[in-house]
Amino acid sequence: MKAAVIERAGATPVYRDFPDPEVHDGEVLITVAAVAVENVDRAIVAGSHYTAGAFQAALPAIPCFDGIGRLPDGTLVGFGGLTPPYGSLAERAVVPAAYTATIPDGIEPAVAAALSSAITAMSMRTAAGLEPGETVLIQGATGVAGRLAVQIARLLGAGRIVATGRDDAALEDVAALGADTLINTTASDDELLRSFRTHAGDGYDVVADFLWGRPTELLVRALTPETFAFHQPTRLVQIGESAGPAIRLTGESLRTSGLEVYGAARNLATGMATAYQQVVDWVSNGELTIAVETVPLSQIAQAWTRTDLRGRRLVVVPG
Ligand SMILES: NC(=O)c1ccc[n+]([C@@H]2O[C@H](COP(=O)([O-])OP(=O)(O)OC[C@H]3O[C@@H](n4cnc5c(N)ncnc54)[C@H](OP(=O)(O)O)[C@@H]3O)[C@@H](O)[C@H]2O)c1
């Protein structure tokens, strides 16, 4: 079969022949229909993700670990559970039957492939318990996941949405999606600190954090009072680290800021089915837009390094 193949750590995938995977007991053959390429896939290829070991040990290997495809009877399913060197960026995949889930009617395969980032944005409710009327801050709102988070915060009834990004034109797109207040993180430390404080109003109830690094370090400083005062809780959901893998977190800031930090996966084991159904309903009735850029598998080498997607998820389709 044809596949996108990584020959060595960090390399760009090459479109070439690769041996077909064999189907064993309990497994199913999938004809791949759509695969979203995300930052996590690039990090696994680069060897910088904590799960990269098995992929790196199996090189040459096919990247991406899930996707949308058709069972032999034509049913459209989401699939995962691939074992390196096999990944989903290929014409075919073999996975355990238990790692497939039927995709509801009315959702295009390319959009279905990108649903996971919307499920992640649902962590504002599943992990942080977002209630209607609350103020939400979205760090990294100009990215694919951030734009979905802005829409989802609005759909979940957020009272006010503050959005950060580093490009004014992209931030205007985010305003059109429902953000009330925009903050550009390229400002100096003092200016950014001031912006976080000025736009907090009565406080940020929930933060969806796709950035971490410098912007979140400054946010935490902005939440830390400079007088003896009781501060309301700010429930921060840690989702991504586009601006850096670490922050400096002082004991004082944790003691006094009201900051509570949750991982995006909190409560997902019990909340996933409801979150998934909610996202599917919003997409089906047109309330939630998932922007995708589809490219054929044969064009993977050029597509892998594209930097012009501006909030659209790269989705690889057959061809
Ligand atoms: N845990 C999960 O399930 C899950 C799911 C989806 C995403 N994520 C994570 O969330 C993060 C965002 O994902 P994505 O798919 O939305 O990525 P994306 O489309 O590439 O967006 C990245 C965002 O971060 C900003 N950014 C990038 N580098 C930055 C820097 N050095 N300083 C400040 N801002 C920076 C981008 O700004 P520009 O628009 O100006 O480039 C954009 O807003 C990634 O870390 C990803 O791994 C996690």
The ligand as an SDF file (V2000), in Angstrom:
LIG
                    3D

 48 52  0  0  0  0  0  0  0  0999 V2000
   -4.4190   17.7150   25.1490 N   0  0  0  0  0  0  0  0  0  0  0  0
   -5.0960   17.6390   23.9860 C   0  0  0  0  0  0  0  0  0  0  0  0
   -5.9430   16.7830   23.7840 O   0  0  0  0  0  0  0  0  0  0  0  0
   -4.8150   18.6520   22.9180 C   0  0  0  0  0  0  0  0  0  0  0  0
   -5.6460   18.7740   21.7880 C   0  0  0  0  0  0  0  0  0  0  0  0
   -5.3790   19.7930   20.8600 C   0  0  0  0  0  0  0  0  0  0  0  0
   -4.2670   20.6220   21.0650 C   0  0  0  0  0  0  0  0  0  0  0  0
   -3.4650   20.4150   22.1450 N   0  0  0  0  0  0  0  0  0  0  0  0
   -2.2810   21.2410   22.3690 C   0  0  0  0  0  0  0  0  0  0  0  0
   -2.6880   22.6100   22.3990 O   0  0  0  0  0  0  0  0  0  0  0  0
   -1.6960   23.4160   21.7650 C   0  0  0  0  0  0  0  0  0  0  0  0
   -2.3310   24.1500   20.5930 C   0  0  0  0  0  0  0  0  0  0  0  0
   -2.7590   23.1890   19.6270 O   0  0  0  0  0  0  0  0  0  0  0  0
   -3.3560   23.6400   18.2090 P   0  0  0  0  0  0  0  0  0  0  0  0
   -3.6850   22.4120   17.4950 O   0  0  0  0  0  0  0  0  0  0  0  0
   -4.3810   24.6890   18.3850 O   0  0  0  0  0  0  0  0  0  0  0  0
   -2.0560   24.3030   17.5590 O   0  0  0  0  0  0  0  0  0  0  0  0
   -1.9340   25.4910   16.5410 P   0  0  0  0  0  0  0  0  0  0  0  0
   -3.0870   25.5190   15.6140 O   0  0  0  0  0  0  0  0  0  0  0  0
   -0.5490   25.3710   15.9890 O   0  0  0  0  0  0  0  0  0  0  0  0
   -2.0330   26.8070   17.4840 O   0  0  0  0  0  0  0  0  0  0  0  0
   -1.0150   27.1360   18.3720 C   0  0  0  0  0  0  0  0  0  0  0  0
   -1.3950   28.3960   19.1410 C   0  0  0  0  0  0  0  0  0  0  0  0
   -0.3010   28.7920   19.9700 O   0  0  0  0  0  0  0  0  0  0  0  0
    0.2130   30.0580   19.5160 C   0  0  0  0  0  0  0  0  0  0  0  0
    1.6590   30.0020   19.6380 N   0  0  0  0  0  0  0  0  0  0  0  0
    2.5130   29.1570   19.0180 C   0  0  0  0  0  0  0  0  0  0  0  0
    3.7660   29.3770   19.4390 N   0  0  0  0  0  0  0  0  0  0  0  0
    3.6960   30.3900   20.3300 C   0  0  0  0  0  0  0  0  0  0  0  0
    4.6690   31.0760   21.1000 C   0  0  0  0  0  0  0  0  0  0  0  0
    5.9640   30.7690   21.0440 N   0  0  0  0  0  0  0  0  0  0  0  0
    4.2600   32.0810   21.9250 N   0  0  0  0  0  0  0  0  0  0  0  0
    2.9420   32.3980   22.0080 C   0  0  0  0  0  0  0  0  0  0  0  0
    1.9760   31.7870   21.2770 N   0  0  0  0  0  0  0  0  0  0  0  0
    2.3640   30.7920   20.4640 C   0  0  0  0  0  0  0  0  0  0  0  0
   -0.2760   30.1790   18.0930 C   0  0  0  0  0  0  0  0  0  0  0  0
   -0.2690   31.5110   17.6640 O   0  0  0  0  0  0  0  0  0  0  0  0
   -0.3100   31.8510   16.0800 P   0  0  0  0  0  0  0  0  0  0  0  0
   -1.7520   31.6720   15.6560 O   0  0  0  0  0  0  0  0  0  0  0  0
    0.1390   33.2640   16.0120 O   0  0  0  0  0  0  0  0  0  0  0  0
    0.6160   30.9020   15.3830 O   0  0  0  0  0  0  0  0  0  0  0  0
   -1.6640   29.6040   18.2420 C   0  0  0  0  0  0  0  0  0  0  0  0
   -2.5290   30.4590   18.9330 O   0  0  0  0  0  0  0  0  0  0  0  0
   -0.5560   22.4690   21.3710 C   0  0  0  0  0  0  0  0  0  0  0  0
    0.3920   22.4330   22.4380 O   0  0  0  0  0  0  0  0  0  0  0  0
   -1.2570   21.1300   21.2490 C   0  0  0  0  0  0  0  0  0  0  0  0
   -0.3830   20.0370   21.4210 O   0  0  0  0  0  0  0  0  0  0  0  0
   -3.7200   19.4780   23.0770 C   0  0  0  0  0  0  0  0  0  0  0  0
  1  2  1  0
  2  3  2  0
  2  4  1  0
  4  5  1  0
  4 48  2  0
  5  6  2  0
  6  7  1  0
  7  8  2  0
  8  9  1  0
  8 48  1  0
  9 10  1  0
  9 46  1  0
 10 11  1  0
 11 12  1  0
 11 44  1  0
 12 13  1  0
 13 14  1  0
 14 15  2  0
 14 16  1  0
 14 17  1  0
 17 18  1  0
 18 19  2  0
 18 20  1  0
 18 21  1  0
 21 22  1  0
 22 23  1  0
 23 24  1  0
 23 42  1  0
 24 25  1  0
 25 26  1  0
 25 36  1  0
 26 27  1  0
 26 35  1  0
 27 28  2  0
 28 29  1  0
 29 30  1  0
 29 35  2  0
 30 31  1  0
 30 32  2  0
 32 33  1  0
 33 34  2  0
 34 35  1  0
 36 37  1  0
 36 42  1  0
 37 38  1  0
 38 39  2  0
 38 40  1  0
 38 41  1  0
 42 43  1  0
 44 45  1  0
 44 46  1  0
 46 47  1  0
M  CHG  2   8   1  16  -1
M  END
$$$$
